[in-house]
C-alpha cells in the first residue's frame, strides 16, 4: 500500500463527514398573505362622515345595492330599469342623509327605509294608481313550470285583495326577511300596526290560496 493511501482515505472520510455536518440551506415556504378583516358598516359610515371617504361609501354601496335593487324590483313589478333608477336615487339620498343615521337600526334596515320612501315618492308623484307588486315565493314541493305559472297568477290575485299597508308589511317581513320591529322601522309605523297588518294579510292569503295548501294542513 502506498504511504499516502491512509492520508487519501482519511481525506475522503473527512469530506463525507464534512458534507453531513455542513449546515443545510432550508427553503421556507412563503406564508400566505393574511386575509384582511372586512370593515363593519359602522366603520365605513364613520370614514365617510369624517373624511368624505368615497372609497368607503363605494364599499357600502357594493354591499347593499343587490338587496336594495331586489326590493325595488318587487315593488315596481320587476321593472328593472325603473328599479335601477330608484336604487340610484336611494343611494343619493343615503349619501346626503348619512349624518341622520344614528345606529338605532342596522344600516341595511335604514337603507331599506330610504328605498321604500323613494318608491312611495315615485308612486305618489308619477303613478298614483301603482300597486305594490309581488313575486311568487319559493315553495317546498317543487311545482312544475305549469303549476308555478298558475300559482304565480293566483298569488298575484290574492295579493291584490290586500290593502296597501298589508302588502307592504308582507314584503318587508317575508320577502326582505325583516323582523316585525325592523319592518316597523322601515315602514315608519308602530310595531303593533305591522303585526296587525301581517296577521290580516296572512288570513286573507290563506283563504284565497287554500287550493294550494298541502293536503292535511
C-alpha positions in Angstrom: 0.0 0.0 0.0 1.3 3.4 -0.8 2.4 5.5 2.1 -0.1 8.1 1.0 -3.1 5.7 1.0 -4.2 6.3 4.6 -4.0 10.0 4.1 -6.2 9.7 0.9 -8.7 7.5 2.8 -8.8 9.9 5.7 -9.3 12.9 3.4 -12.2 11.1 1.7 -13.9 10.3 5.1 -13.4 13.9 6.2 -15.1 15.1 3.0 -18.1 12.8 3.6 -18.4 13.8 7.3 -18.0 17.4 6.3 -20.9 17.1 3.9 -23.1 15.5 6.5 -22.3 18.1 9.2 -22.4 21.1 6.9 -25.4 23.4 7.6 -28.1 22.8 5.0 -29.9 25.6 3.3 -33.7 25.3 4.0 -36.1 27.0 1.7 -39.1 28.2 3.7 -42.5 28.1 2.0 -43.8 31.7 1.7 -46.6 32.4 4.2 -50.0 33.0 2.7 -51.0 36.7 2.8 -53.1 37.5 5.8 -56.7 38.0 4.9 -58.0 41.4 5.6 -60.9 41.6 8.0 -63.8 43.4 6.4 -64.6 46.7 8.0 -68.1 46.9 9.5 -70.7 49.2 8.1 -70.4 51.4 11.2 -66.7 51.9 10.5 -67.3 52.7 6.8 -70.0 55.2 7.7 -67.7 56.9 10.2 -65.0 57.2 7.5 -67.5 58.8 5.1 -68.6 61.2 7.7 -65.1 62.1 9.0 -63.2 62.3 5.7 -65.8 62.2 2.9 -64.1 58.8 2.0 -65.6 58.0 -1.4 -64.0 54.5 -1.3 -65.8 53.7 2.0 -69.1 54.8 0.5 -68.5 52.8 -2.6 -68.0 49.7 -0.4 -71.2 50.4 1.4 -73.0 50.7 -2.0 -71.4 47.5 -3.2 -72.5 45.6 -0.1 -76.2 46.7 -0.1 -77.0 47.5 -3.8 -78.1 44.0 -4.6 -80.7 43.8 -1.7 -81.9 47.3 -2.5 -82.4 46.5 -6.2 -84.2 43.3 -5.3 -86.6 45.1 -3.0 -87.3 47.8 -5.6 -87.8 45.3 -8.4 -90.5 43.7 -6.4 -92.2 47.0 -5.7 -92.0 48.1 -9.3 -93.5 44.9 -10.7 -90.0 43.8 -11.9 -89.4 46.9 -14.0 -85.6 46.6 -13.8 -84.9 49.9 -15.5 -87.2 51.8 -13.0 -85.8 49.8 -10.1 -82.3 50.7 -11.0 -83.2 54.4 -11.3 -84.8 54.3 -7.9 -81.8 52.4 -6.5 -79.6 55.2 -7.7 -81.8 57.8 -6.2 -81.9 55.7 -2.9 -78.1 55.8 -2.6 -78.0 59.5 -3.4 -80.4 60.0 -0.5 -78.3 57.7 1.7 -75.2 59.8 1.0 -76.9 63.1 1.6 -78.6 62.0 4.8 -75.8 59.8 6.2 -75.5 62.0 9.3 -79.0 61.2 10.2 -78.1 57.5 10.7 -77.9 57.0 14.5 -77.3 53.3 14.6 -80.7 52.6 16.3 -81.3 50.1 13.5 -79.0 48.1 11.3 -77.5 50.1 8.4 -79.2 47.7 5.9 -82.6 48.3 7.6 -82.0 52.1 7.4 -81.3 51.8 3.7 -84.5 49.7 3.1 -86.5 52.5 4.7 -85.0 55.1 2.4 -85.6 52.8 -0.6 -89.2 52.3 0.4 -89.7 56.0 0.8 -88.1 56.6 -2.5 -90.5 54.2 -4.1 -93.5 55.8 -2.4 -92.4 59.2 -3.6 -92.2 57.9 -7.1 -95.7 56.3 -6.9 -97.3 59.5 -5.4 -95.7 61.8 -8.0 -95.8 59.7 -11.2 -98.1 56.7 -10.8 -100.7 57.3 -8.1 -102.6 54.2 -9.2 -99.5 51.9 -8.8 -99.9 48.9 -6.5 -97.2 47.2 -4.6 -96.1 44.2 -6.7 -95.1 40.8 -5.5 -93.4 37.7 -6.9 -94.1 34.1 -6.4 -92.5 32.9 -3.1 -90.4 29.8 -3.1 -92.2 26.7 -2.1 -91.1 23.3 -0.8 -92.7 20.9 -3.1 -91.2 21.8 -6.4 -94.1 22.5 -8.8 -93.8 22.0 -12.5 -93.5 25.0 -14.7 -97.2 25.0 -15.5 -98.1 24.8 -11.8 -95.7 27.5 -11.0 -97.2 29.8 -13.6 -100.7 29.1 -12.3 -99.6 29.6 -8.7 -97.9 32.9 -9.6 -101.2 34.1 -11.1 -103.2 33.1 -8.1 -100.7 34.6 -5.7 -100.8 37.9 -7.6 -104.6 37.8 -7.5 -104.5 37.0 -3.8 -102.1 39.8 -3.0 -104.4 42.2 -5.0 -107.0 41.6 -2.3 -104.7 43.1 0.4 -104.6 46.7 1.3 -101.5 48.7 0.5 -100.3 48.6 4.1 -100.9 44.9 4.3 -98.9 44.2 1.2 -96.1 46.5 2.4 -95.9 44.5 5.7 -95.8 41.2 3.8 -93.0 42.5 1.6 -90.8 43.5 4.5 -91.4 40.6 6.8 -91.4 37.7 4.2 -89.6 38.9 1.1 -87.0 41.1 2.9 -86.9 38.7 5.9 -87.1 41.5 8.4 -88.4 41.2 11.9 -91.6 42.9 12.9 -89.5 45.5 14.7 -87.3 46.2 11.6 -90.4 46.3 9.3 -92.0 48.9 11.6 -88.8 51.0 11.3 -88.7 50.7 7.5 -92.4 51.5 7.1 -92.4 54.2 9.7 -95.4 52.8 11.7 -95.9 51.3 15.2 -94.9 47.8 15.8 -98.5 46.8 16.7 -99.7 48.1 13.3 -97.2 45.9 11.5 -98.2 42.8 13.5 -101.9 43.5 12.8 -101.4 44.0 9.1 -99.3 40.8 8.8 -102.0 38.8 10.6 -104.8 40.2 8.5 -102.8 39.6 5.3 -102.0 36.0 6.2 -105.6 35.3 7.0 -106.7 36.7 3.6 -104.0 34.9 1.7 -104.7 31.6 3.4 -108.3 31.8 2.5 -107.7 32.8 -1.1 -104.9 30.3 -1.7 -106.5 27.4 0.2 -106.4 25.3 -3.0 -102.6 25.4 -3.0 -102.3 24.2 0.6 -100.7 20.7 1.0 -103.3 18.1 1.9 -103.9 17.8 5.6 -102.7 21.3 6.5 
